[in-house]
């Protein structure tokens, strides 16, 4: 299963400034239950879908291949002593995810299980002192929690609010036999038992199989499942930047100026051999670090040598090595490795009265937490379509029109962040360089870089802050490239004209026209200055390294890179100023 840790870029500030005042959706009272919805998958998007459809008074069945979710508050599961730190991967909830959960009326509940992340601290390869940055220009604070804790909290909310209207079927595999492609036909499902559950999977047996019908089906069963492939064509990309990972529990020291418990910590080796990023797994200084390795690395295997792992940490990442005991190091070395997911999306999100959403519709690597947050946006979009059109083919079709393009744009944007070598420079580093130059010079004419656009917000018709859609980001950046090309062409032409006289002597020596020599010289000068200014800072084109080197925020302003003696006071003062600007 994919790692959904939002390690690399965490956007920060007051979450409540991003959320509308109140748009929760309580269940309707005094009305009878509507038709039946079957939801396949009891992960975050499946349970969130259940909440939204139950609030519309539909009867809901939820099927999942695995067992019942664990309690989000059981210390025997989540404590560091029980292995709860590294056992469950983390997800980061940004503005998109927080707004969706607020729309569902459960954000306050979920927020109680989250850890706040207000900035990051990066160690460049070979450096002894990390650079700490507290961001105050973002419209929300990134919140982090274990994925299974989110599932447990949503499960408790479903049972608490709608126990009489929902039925859970755990240990069941579901196959769609008929998609209900005419308005009068129900969806036909085959239900099979799952046995031998382990490692988030199971074996399917048809011994006790049975069939059932449904008015509407939501396929939220994650990446790699078969329902999506029966709904529409699945576009899969070859992974040309394969990374293996292992999770490592860390316990940060108390009252240490070097270890703020609300930061994302990041470091990497000079040769790009491995990256390490860590996020808070609790509010008590427990952190979960992820060590990303290349596939051929000697540590990227089960039962790796713990002595070699310790030597590598002591030599390359000594600041983290001191936080890992010999017992934990041996446990990490022995554990099997996991793989980051590949990039994929389905071209159409519905067939008949079956819709596909979440990771089943789009899977990406865990950059910016885009996959998990987009999945929750899918849920809200589906809820709106069903509320408008009922449990119908029209609702499914409208949902697909709203979100299929978003799934495609999300995957393509995310893949551009992950290309290796020269491709990575062309699709990720060079656009950052160009956007840094042009947005810095003309911020009203050119938008910020893609990373900033994905984290930024705009006002809707009601004055509420909403995120840019992925398609909007693609369209805005495409237009920026055209404007950049036009401006560069104009500048080069003007420079060529202006300097042609001065270059007359050189033109005579080279036996070329003054214009061609002028344009060529100007182009070389422009490119040379740009590369000299930026490229030397991007020795590693991993997303984490690039953001660590970025010198401007969303608005093109210089980021202060200081070690704050009291980060809590700093954030409190920044938020007080924000409240004063907002009128209280």
C-alpha positions in Angstrom: 0.0 0.0 0.0 1.2 3.5 -0.8 3.0 5.6 1.7 1.0 8.7 2.1 3.4 10.7 4.3 3.4 14.4 3.5 7.1 14.7 4.2 8.4 17.1 1.6 6.5 20.3 1.6 4.2 21.4 4.4 2.2 24.6 4.0 1.4 26.5 7.1 -0.7 29.0 9.0 -4.0 29.3 10.7 -6.3 26.5 9.5 -9.4 28.3 10.5 -8.8 31.1 8.1 -9.1 28.6 5.3 -12.4 27.0 6.4 -15.9 28.5 5.9 -17.7 29.3 9.1 -20.0 26.3 9.1 -21.1 24.0 6.3 -21.5 20.7 8.2 -24.1 18.3 7.0 -26.2 16.7 9.8 -28.5 13.9 8.9 -32.0 14.9 7.9 -34.6 14.1 10.5 -38.2 13.1 10.0 -37.7 11.5 6.6 -37.6 7.9 5.6 -34.5 6.2 4.2 -33.9 6.5 0.5 -32.3 3.8 -1.7 -29.3 1.7 -0.9 -25.7 2.6 -1.6 -22.9 0.0 -1.5 -19.5 1.3 -0.8 -16.5 -0.9 -1.6 -13.6 0.0 0.7 -13.5 1.2 4.3 -10.5 3.5 4.0 -10.6 7.3 4.4 -12.5 8.0 1.2 -14.9 5.1 1.6 -15.9 6.0 5.2 -16.1 9.7 4.2 -18.4 8.7 1.4 -20.5 6.8 3.8 -20.8 9.9 6.1 -21.9 12.1 3.2 -24.5 9.7 1.8 -25.9 8.7 5.2 -26.4 12.4 5.9 -28.7 12.4 2.8 -30.7 9.6 4.4 -29.6 6.8 2.2 -29.1 3.3 3.5 -25.4 2.3 3.2 -23.6 -1.0 3.1 -19.8 -0.8 3.5 -17.6 -3.8 2.3 -13.9 -4.2 3.0 -11.4 -7.0 2.5 -9.7 -6.4 5.8 -10.9 -6.5 9.4 -12.7 -3.9 11.5 -10.7 -0.6 11.9 -8.8 -0.1 15.2 -9.7 2.4 17.8 -8.0 5.8 17.3 -7.5 6.2 21.0 -6.2 2.8 22.2 -2.8 3.3 23.7 -2.0 -0.5 23.3 -2.1 0.2 19.6 -0.7 3.7 19.1 2.0 4.0 21.8 5.6 4.0 20.9 6.1 1.0 23.2 3.5 -0.9 21.2 5.3 -0.1 17.9 2.5 2.3 16.9 4.9 5.0 15.6 6.4 3.1 12.7 3.6 0.5 12.2 1.2 2.9 10.5 2.1 5.4 7.8 1.2 9.0 8.2 -0.8 11.3 6.0 -0.8 15.1 5.9 -4.1 16.9 5.8 -3.7 20.3 4.0 -6.3 22.8 3.1 -8.1 20.6 0.6 -8.5 17.7 3.0 -9.4 19.9 6.0 -12.1 21.7 4.1 -13.6 18.4 2.9 -13.7 17.0 6.5 -15.2 20.3 7.7 -17.9 20.0 5.0 -18.6 16.6 6.4 -18.9 18.0 9.9 -16.1 15.8 11.4 -13.1 18.1 11.3 -13.1 19.0 15.0 -13.2 15.3 15.8 -10.3 14.4 13.4 -8.3 17.5 14.4 -8.0 16.1 18.0 -6.0 13.1 16.7 -3.6 15.2 14.6 -0.2 16.7 15.2 0.4 20.2 14.0 3.3 21.0 11.7 4.3 24.7 11.5 7.5 24.5 9.5 10.5 22.4 8.5 14.2 22.0 9.3 16.5 20.9 6.6 20.1 19.6 6.7 21.8 20.0 3.3 24.3 17.2 2.5 27.4 17.5 4.7 26.1 20.4 6.8 26.1 20.2 10.6 23.6 22.9 11.2 20.1 22.6 9.9 18.1 25.5 8.5 14.8 26.0 10.3 11.9 27.8 8.6 8.6 28.8 10.0 6.0 29.7 7.4 3.4 32.3 8.0 2.1 33.0 4.5 -0.1 29.9 4.1 -3.9 29.9 4.7 -3.8 26.8 6.8 -1.7 24.7 9.1 -0.8 21.2 7.8 -2.0 18.5 10.2 -0.6 15.0 10.4 -1.9 11.8 11.7 -1.5 8.0 11.0 -3.7 6.9 8.2 -5.3 4.1 10.3 -6.1 6.6 13.1 -8.0 8.7 10.6 -9.9 5.5 9.5 -10.7 4.6 13.1 -12.0 8.1 13.9 -14.2 8.2 10.7 -15.5 4.7 11.6 -16.4 5.8 15.1 -18.2 8.8 13.7 -20.2 6.7 11.2 -21.4 4.4 13.9 -22.1 7.2 16.4 -24.2 9.3 14.0 -25.8 6.6 11.7 -25.6 3.2 13.4 -29.2 2.3 12.4 -28.7 3.1 8.7 -25.3 1.5 8.0 -24.1 -2.1 7.9 -20.4 -3.0 7.7 -19.2 -6.2 6.1 -15.6 -6.9 6.9 -13.5 -9.7 5.4 -15.4 -9.4 2.1 -14.3 -9.1 -1.5 -16.7 -7.5 -4.0 -17.0 -8.0 -7.8 -19.3 -6.0 -10.0 -21.4 -8.3 -12.2 -23.7 -5.6 -13.7 -23.0 -1.9 -13.7 -26.7 -0.8 -13.9 -26.2 1.1 -17.1 -29.9 1.8 -17.7 -31.9 3.9 -15.4 -34.1 0.9 -14.4 -31.4 -1.6 -13.8 -29.8 -2.1 -10.4 -26.1 -2.8 -9.9 -25.4 -6.5 -9.4 -22.6 -7.5 -7.0 -20.9 -10.8 -6.1 -19.7 -11.0 -2.5 -16.9 -13.4 -1.5 -15.1 -14.2 1.7 -11.5 -13.0 2.3 -9.3 -15.4 4.3 -5.7 -15.4 5.5 -5.6 -11.7 6.0 -2.0 -10.3 6.3 0.0 -7.4 5.0 -3.1 -5.4 4.1 -4.3 -8.2 1.7 -6.0 -11.5 1.8 -7.0 -14.6 -0.2 -10.5 -14.7 -1.8 -12.6 -17.8 -1.5 -15.9 -18.4 -3.3 -17.1 -21.1 -0.9 -19.8 -18.9 0.6 -20.3 -16.5 -2.3 -23.6 -14.7 -2.8 -25.0 -12.0 -5.0 -26.8 -8.8 -4.1 -28.2 -5.7 -5.9 -27.7 -2.1 -5.2 -29.1 1.3 -6.3 -25.6 2.9 -6.5 -22.0 1.7 -5.9 -19.0 3.7 -4.8 -15.7 2.0 -5.5 -13.2 3.4 -3.0 -11.1 0.2 -2.6 -7.6 1.8 -3.3 -5.0 1.5 -6.0 -4.5 -1.8 -7.9 -8.0 -3.1 -7.5 -10.0 -4.6 -10.4 -13.2 -2.6 -10.4 -11.5 0.5 -11.8 -10.2 -1.5 -14.8 -13.7 -2.7 -15.5 -15.1 0.9 -15.4 -12.8 2.6 -17.8 -9.3 2.5 -19.3 -6.5 2.8 -16.7 -3.6 5.0 -17.7 -0.4 3.6 -16.0 3.0 5.2 -16.2 6.3 3.2 -15.9 8.1 4.2 -12.7 11.4 5.6 -13.9 12.5 6.7 -10.4 11.9 3.7 -8.2 12.4 4.3 -4.5 12.2 1.8 -1.6 11.4 2.9 1.9 11.6 1.8 5.5 9.9 3.6 8.4 11.9 4.4 11.6 10.6 5.5 14.9 12.3 8.5 16.6 11.9 9.9 20.1 12.9 13.6 20.2 14.4 15.0 23.3 12.3 17.3 25.5 13.0 21.1 25.8 15.6 21.1 23.1 16.3 24.1 21.0 17.4 21.8 18.2 14.3 19.7 18.0 11.0 21.6 17.8 8.2 19.0 18.1 6.1 20.8 15.4 8.5 20.7 12.5 9.1 18.4 9.6 12.7 17.3 9.6 14.6 16.5 6.4 18.1 15.4 5.5 19.7 13.6 2.6 23.1 12.2 1.5 25.3 14.2 -1.0 25.3 11.4 -3.5 21.5 11.1 -3.5 21.8 7.6 -2.1 19.0 8.1 0.4 16.7 10.7 1.9 15.2 10.8 5.3 12.1 12.8 6.3 10.4 12.8 9.6 7.0 14.0 10.8 5.3 13.9 14.3 3.4 10.8 15.0 2.1 12.1 18.3 2.0 15.3 20.4 4.6 13.8 22.8 7.8 13.9 20.7 7.3 10.6 18.9 8.2 10.9 15.2 8.0 8.6 12.3 10.9 8.9 9.8 10.9 7.5 6.3 14.2 6.4 4.8 14.0 6.5 1.0 16.5 4.3 -0.7 17.4 3.4 -4.3 16.4 -0.1 -5.3 20.0 -1.4 -5.5 21.1 0.0 -2.1 22.4 -2.7 0.4 20.0 -1.4 3.0 17.0 -1.7 0.7 16.2 -5.2 1.7 14.8 -7.4 4.4 17.3 -8.5 7.0 19.8 -5.8 6.1 23.0 -5.5 8.2 22.2 -3.3 11.3 25.9 -2.6 11.8 26.2 -1.2 8.3 23.0 0.8 8.8 24.4 2.3 12.0 27.7 3.2 10.4 25.9 4.9 7.5 23.8 6.9 10.0 26.8 7.9 12.1 28.7 9.0 9.0 25.9 10.7 7.0 23.1 11.6 9.4 24.7 11.7 12.9 21.9 14.1 14.1 19.4 11.3 13.6 21.6 8.4 14.6 21.7 9.6 18.2 17.9 9.3 18.3 17.8 5.7 17.3 18.7 2.9 19.8 20.5 -0.2 18.8 17.4 -2.2 19.4 15.3 0.0 17.1 18.1 0.0 14.5 18.2 -3.8 14.4 14.4 -3.9 14.1 14.4 -1.5 11.2 17.2 -3.3 9.4 15.3 -6.6 9.7 11.9 -5.4 8.5 10.9 -5.9 4.9 10.9 -2.9 2.5 8.0 -1.2 0.9 7.6 0.6 -2.4 6.2 4.0 -3.3 3.2 3.7 -5.6 3.4 4.2 -9.4 1.4 7.0 -11.1 -1.9 5.9 -12.6 -5.4 7.3 -13.2 -8.6 6.1 -14.9 -9.9 8.1 -17.8 -13.6 8.0 -16.8 -14.8 7.8 -13.2 -18.1 6.1 -13.8 -19.9 3.3 -15.6 -23.6 3.1 -15.2 -24.3 3.7 -11.5 -20.8 2.8 -10.3 -18.4 5.6 -9.5 -14.7 5.3 -8.7 -12.9 7.7 -6.4 -9.8 8.2 -4.2 -6.8 6.1 -4.8 -8.8 3.7 -7.0 -9.2 6.7 -9.4 -5.8 8.3 -9.1 -2.6 7.1 -7.4 0.5 9.3 -7.0 3.7 9.3 -4.9 3.4 11.1 -1.6 4.4 14.6 -2.7 2.4 17.4 -0.9 -0.2 14.9 0.3 -2.0 15.5 -2.9 -3.5 12.0 -3.3 -5.1 11.8 0.1 -6.4 15.3 0.1 -7.8 15.0 -3.4 -9.6 11.8 -2.4 -11.5 13.7 0.2 -12.4 16.4 -2.4 -13.8 13.5 -4.6 -16.1 12.6 -1.7 -17.6 16.2 -1.5 -18.0 16.4 -5.3 -19.9 13.0 -5.3 -22.1 14.1 -2.4 -23.1 17.3 -4.3 -23.9 15.3 -7.5 -26.0 12.8 -5.6 -27.8 15.5 -3.7 -28.7 17.1 -7.0 -29.5 14.1 -9.1 -30.2 11.3 -6.7 -28.7 7.8 -6.9 -28.7 7.8 -10.7 -26.7 7.4 -13.8 -26.9 11.2 -14.2 -25.2 11.7 -10.8 -22.4 9.3 -11.7 -21.9 11.0 -15.0 -21.8 14.5 -13.5 -19.3 13.4 -10.9 -17.1 12.0 -13.6 -17.2 15.2 -15.6 -16.2 17.1 -12.4 -13.4 14.9 -11.3 -12.0 12.9 -14.1 -10.0 15.8 -15.5 -8.8 16.6 -12.0 -7.5 13.0 -11.6 -5.6 13.3 -14.8 -4.1 16.7 -14.0 -3.2 15.6 -10.5 -1.3 12.6 -11.7 0.5 14.5 -14.5 1.5 17.3 -12.2 2.8 14.9 -9.5 4.8 12.8 -12.1 6.6 15.9 -13.2 7.9 16.3 -9.6 9.4 12.8 -9.7 11.3 12.4 -13.0 15.0 11.5 -12.7 18.1 13.2 -14.1 17.7 15.5 -17.1 14.0 14.8 -17.3 13.6 16.0 -13.7 15.5 19.2 -14.5 13.3 19.9 -17.5 10.0 19.1 -15.9 10.6 20.3 -12.3 13.8 22.3 -11.7 13.8 24.5 -14.8 10.1 25.6 -14.3 10.9 26.5 -10.7 13.9 28.6 -11.9 11.8 30.4 -14.5 8.9 31.0 -12.2 11.3 32.3 -9.5 12.8 34.8 -12.0 9.6 36.0 -13.6 7.3 36.0 -10.6 10.0 37.8 -8.6 10.3 40.5 -11.3 6.7 40.9 -12.2 4.5 39.3 -9.5 1.3 40.8 -10.9 1.9 39.4 -14.4 3.3 36.0 -13.6 2.0 33.5 -11.0 4.1 31.7 -8.4 5.6 28.3 -9.1 3.5 25.1 -9.3 4.3 24.0 -5.8 3.1 27.4 -4.4 0.0 27.3 -6.6 -1.0 23.9 -5.3 -0.8 25.3 -1.8 -2.4 28.7 -2.5 -6.0 29.6 -2.2 -8.5 32.0 -3.8 -11.9 33.4 -2.8 -15.1 31.9 -4.1 -18.3 33.8 -4.8 -19.2 33.7 -1.1 -15.8 35.1 -0.1 -14.6 31.8 1.3 -11.0 30.6 0.6 -10.8 27.6 -1.7 -7.9 25.9 -3.4 -7.1 26.2 -7.1 -8.2 23.0 -8.9 -5.5 21.0 -10.5 -6.7 21.8 -14.0 -6.6 25.5 -13.1 -3.0 25.2 -12.0 -2.1 23.4 -15.2 -3.9 26.1 -17.3 -2.3 29.0 -15.4 1.2 27.6 -15.7 0.8 26.8 -19.4 -0.2 30.4 -20.0 2.8 31.5 -17.9 5.1 29.6 -20.1 3.7 31.3 -23.2 4.1 34.7 -21.5 7.6 33.8 -20.4 8.6 32.7 -24.0 7.1 35.9 -25.4 8.9 38.1 -22.9 12.2 36.4 -23.3 11.9 36.6 -27.1 11.2 40.3 -26.9 14.0 41.0 -24.5 16.5 39.0 -26.6 15.4 40.8 -29.8 15.8 44.2 -28.1 19.1 43.3 -26.6 20.3 42.1 -30.0 19.3 45.3 -31.6 20.8 47.5 -28.9 24.1 45.7 -28.8 24.6 45.1 -32.4 26.7 48.2 -32.9 28.9 47.3 -29.9 29.4 43.8 -31.2 30.4 45.0 -34.7 34.0 44.2 -34.2 33.2 40.7 -32.9 30.8 40.2 -35.9 33.6 41.1 -38.3 36.0 38.6 -36.6 33.4 35.8 -36.7 32.2 36.8 -40.1 28.6 36.8 -38.9 25.8 39.5 -39.0 25.6 41.8 -36.0 22.0 40.7 -35.2 22.9 37.0 -35.0 25.9 37.7 -32.8 23.9 40.0 -30.6 21.0 37.6 -30.1 23.4 34.7 -29.4 25.4 36.7 -26.9 22.3 37.9 -25.1 20.9 34.4 -24.9 24.2 33.0 -23.5 24.3 35.8 -20.9 20.7 35.3 -19.8 20.9 31.5 -19.5 24.3 31.7 -17.8 23.1 34.1 -15.2 20.0 32.1 -14.5 21.8 28.8 -14.2 24.5 30.3 -12.1 21.9 31.8 -9.7 19.7 28.8 -9.3 21.2 25.6 -10.5 24.1 25.6 -8.1 21.5 25.4 -5.3 19.8 22.4 -6.7 22.4 19.6 -6.5 19.7 17.1 -5.8 16.5 17.5 -7.8 14.4 15.6 -5.3 11.4 17.7 -4.3 12.6 18.0 -0.7 16.0 19.3 -1.7 14.5 21.9 -4.1 12.1 23.2 -1.5 14.9 23.4 1.1 16.8 25.7 -1.3 13.8 27.8 -2.4 14.3 31.4 -1.3 10.8 32.9 -1.9 7.3 32.1 -0.5 4.0 31.8 -2.3 4.0 35.6 -2.9 7.5 35.8 -4.2 8.8 37.3 -0.9 12.1 36.4 0.7 11.8 33.6 3.2 13.5 34.2 6.5 15.8 31.3 7.3 16.6 31.9 10.9 16.6 29.7 14.0 13.9 31.1 16.1 14.6 30.8 19.8 10.9 30.6 20.6 8.9 29.2 17.7 5.7 29.0 19.7 5.8 32.7 20.4 6.6 33.4 16.8 3.6 31.5 15.5 1.3 33.0 18.2 2.3 36.5 17.2 1.8 35.7 13.5 -1.6 34.3 14.1 -2.6 37.2 16.3 -1.7 39.6 13.4 -3.8 37.4 11.1 -6.8 37.6 13.4 -6.4 41.4 13.7 -6.3 41.7 9.9 -9.5 39.5 9.6 -11.3 41.7 12.1 -11.0 39.6 15.3 
